[in-house]
Amino acid sequence: MNVLEMDACAIGKKLVELRGEKKQGDVAKSIGVSVSALSMYECGERIPRDNIKLRIAAYYGKPIQSIFFEHIKHET
């Protein structure tokens, strides 16, 4: 994996952590995606498009960076 690529599994774990006890269906409805799409994001099968990333970050009240890019290691 290129050091600048997103890690779908790490993103998925973060999304599951953020959702906590909330129902997947409730979160999916709130951010405007299907339950199956949210499930794929949380399982690391897909990475959301940028417009969905914005909605997810707004829903959880977190910076996009902390959800989708925190795991990326930069070369020094």
Backbone as CSV, one residue per row, in Angstrom:
resi,resn,N_x,N_y,N_z,CA_x,CA_y,CA_z,C_x,C_y,C_z
1,MET,0.848,-1.184,0.000,0.000,0.000,0.000,0.889,1.241,0.000
2,ASN,0.583,2.167,-0.840,1.255,3.458,-0.886,1.042,4.158,0.456
3,VAL,2.066,4.821,0.964,1.960,5.459,2.279,0.902,6.549,2.326
4,LEU,0.484,7.065,1.171,-0.520,8.122,1.163,-1.930,7.601,0.903
5,GLU,-2.096,6.289,0.696,-3.411,5.719,0.469,-4.177,5.595,1.778
6,MET,-5.500,5.687,1.667,-6.342,5.504,2.834,-6.427,4.026,3.169
7,ASP,-6.478,3.719,4.433,-6.604,2.352,4.919,-8.079,2.104,5.243
8,ALA,-8.773,1.385,4.357,-10.207,1.159,4.512,-10.535,0.458,5.828
9,CYS,-9.691,-0.472,6.255,-9.942,-1.188,7.514,-9.828,-0.254,8.714
10,ALA,-8.816,0.606,8.711,-8.644,1.561,9.814,-9.810,2.543,9.859
11,ILE,-10.260,2.975,8.691,-11.405,3.887,8.629,-12.651,3.182,9.148
12,GLY,-12.833,1.934,8.732,-13.987,1.164,9.191,-14.026,1.027,10.699
13,LYS,-12.892,0.717,11.298,-12.818,0.592,12.757,-13.174,1.909,13.437
14,LYS,-12.686,3.002,12.869,-12.980,4.322,13.433,-14.474,4.623,13.357
15,LEU,-15.101,4.271,12.217,-16.534,4.519,12.057,-17.355,3.688,13.043
16,VAL,-16.958,2.449,13.260,-17.656,1.598,14.230,-17.503,2.186,15.631
17,GLU,-16.306,2.625,15.946,-16.036,3.238,17.250,-16.898,4.484,17.453
18,LEU,-16.983,5.320,16.430,-17.780,6.539,16.534,-19.273,6.240,16.689
19,ARG,-19.754,5.215,15.992,-21.182,4.885,16.051,-21.572,4.388,17.424
20,GLY,-20.674,3.674,18.092,-20.940,3.207,19.451,-22.204,2.369,19.537
21,GLU,-23.135,2.770,20.383,-24.376,2.026,20.617,-25.505,2.425,19.664
22,LYS,-25.250,3.408,18.817,-26.303,3.838,17.887,-26.570,2.743,16.868
23,LYS,-27.810,2.656,16.419,-28.178,1.658,15.416,-27.636,2.073,14.060
24,GLN,-27.146,1.104,13.318,-26.592,1.359,11.996,-27.634,2.028,11.095
25,GLY,-28.873,1.582,11.187,-29.943,2.154,10.369,-30.189,3.616,10.673
26,ASP,-30.126,3.983,11.939,-30.344,5.378,12.330,-29.229,6.279,11.798
27,VAL,-27.994,5.808,11.904,-26.855,6.596,11.418,-26.921,6.716,9.907
28,ALA,-27.197,5.595,9.236,-27.274,5.606,7.771,-28.328,6.606,7.295
29,LYS,-29.490,6.589,7.917,-30.565,7.509,7.539,-30.140,8.954,7.770
30,SER,-29.489,9.222,8.886,-29.069,10.579,9.221,-28.042,11.140,8.247
31,ILE,-27.161,10.283,7.732,-26.139,10.786,6.810,-26.530,10.607,5.343
32,GLY,-27.699,9.982,5.112,-28.217,9.885,3.756,-27.604,8.794,2.901
33,VAL,-27.282,7.655,3.525,-26.777,6.511,2.772,-27.600,5.282,3.160
34,SER,-27.483,4.230,2.380,-28.175,2.988,2.710,-27.437,2.290,3.861
35,VAL,-28.156,1.415,4.530,-27.544,0.631,5.599,-26.421,-0.227,5.023
36,SER,-26.639,-0.777,3.830,-25.595,-1.614,3.229,-24.346,-0.806,2.915
37,ALA,-24.497,0.440,2.474,-23.325,1.287,2.215,-22.574,1.560,3.511
38,LEU,-23.289,1.931,4.566,-22.634,2.189,5.851,-21.938,0.928,6.349
39,SER,-22.588,-0.205,6.189,-21.986,-1.466,6.598,-20.676,-1.718,5.849
40,MET,-20.669,-1.457,4.536,-19.438,-1.646,3.757,-18.342,-0.699,4.216
41,TYR,-18.698,0.546,4.566,-17.697,1.487,5.078,-17.131,0.967,6.392
42,GLU,-18.017,0.496,7.281,-17.588,0.036,8.597,-16.792,-1.271,8.536
43,CYS,-17.046,-2.084,7.527,-16.316,-3.356,7.379,-15.016,-3.189,6.604
44,GLY,-14.759,-1.983,6.123,-13.537,-1.739,5.377,-13.593,-2.224,3.946
45,GLU,-14.797,-2.470,3.434,-14.955,-2.923,2.060,-14.959,-1.769,1.056
46,ARG,-15.346,-0.593,1.515,-15.377,0.592,0.662,-14.991,1.812,1.486
47,ILE,-14.508,2.828,0.788,-14.229,4.122,1.415,-15.260,5.096,0.868
48,PRO,-15.909,5.874,1.728,-16.941,6.791,1.237,-16.376,7.862,0.307
49,ARG,-17.220,8.312,-0.600,-16.862,9.439,-1.460,-16.741,10.693,-0.598
50,ASP,-16.115,11.713,-1.173,-15.836,12.927,-0.400,-17.100,13.568,0.175
51,ASN,-18.187,13.624,-0.602,-19.406,14.254,-0.084,-19.978,13.469,1.092
52,ILE,-19.807,12.161,1.090,-20.264,11.344,2.211,-19.335,11.521,3.407
53,LYS,-18.037,11.649,3.143,-17.086,11.920,4.233,-17.489,13.187,4.982
54,LEU,-17.874,14.211,4.225,-18.298,15.478,4.846,-19.514,15.265,5.743
55,ARG,-20.484,14.505,5.267,-21.699,14.262,6.054,-21.401,13.434,7.300
56,ILE,-20.529,12.443,7.162,-20.158,11.618,8.317,-19.459,12.471,9.376
57,ALA,-18.512,13.278,8.944,-17.783,14.139,9.884,-18.731,15.109,10.585
58,ALA,-19.656,15.688,9.825,-20.621,16.618,10.422,-21.527,15.892,11.411
59,TYR,-21.972,14.709,11.060,-22.860,13.934,11.931,-22.194,13.646,13.276
60,TYR,-20.947,13.230,13.236,-20.241,12.892,14.473,-19.575,14.097,15.124
61,GLY,-19.583,15.250,14.454,-18.964,16.442,15.024,-17.459,16.328,15.147
62,LYS,-16.857,15.641,14.187,-15.408,15.423,14.194,-14.796,15.992,12.922
63,PRO,-13.533,16.395,12.974,-12.854,16.832,11.747,-12.670,15.654,10.789
64,ILE,-12.798,15.905,9.510,-12.600,14.866,8.505,-11.242,14.203,8.698
65,GLN,-10.232,14.999,8.975,-8.868,14.493,9.168,-8.822,13.385,10.216
66,SER,-9.509,13.584,11.323,-9.428,12.616,12.422,-10.128,11.301,12.108
67,ILE,-11.073,11.316,11.181,-11.785,10.088,10.832,-11.103,9.352,9.679
68,PHE,-10.740,10.090,8.648,-10.320,9.454,7.402,-8.828,9.509,7.098
69,PHE,-8.088,10.371,7.768,-6.685,10.538,7.399,-5.712,10.387,8.563
70,GLU,-6.201,10.185,9.762,-5.340,10.119,10.945,-4.348,8.960,10.871
71,HIS,-4.724,7.873,10.225,-3.897,6.673,10.158,-2.778,6.759,9.118
72,ILE,-2.818,7.753,8.241,-1.844,7.850,7.159,-0.497,8.283,7.721
73,LYS,0.508,7.515,7.393,1.868,7.853,7.827,2.564,8.583,6.689
74,HIS,3.181,9.681,7.011,3.868,10.481,6.006,5.360,10.193,6.042
75,GLU,5.958,10.157,4.866,7.393,9.936,4.797,8.122,11.154,5.336
76,THR,9.231,10.901,6.029,10.023,12.017,6.568,11.364,12.079,5.898
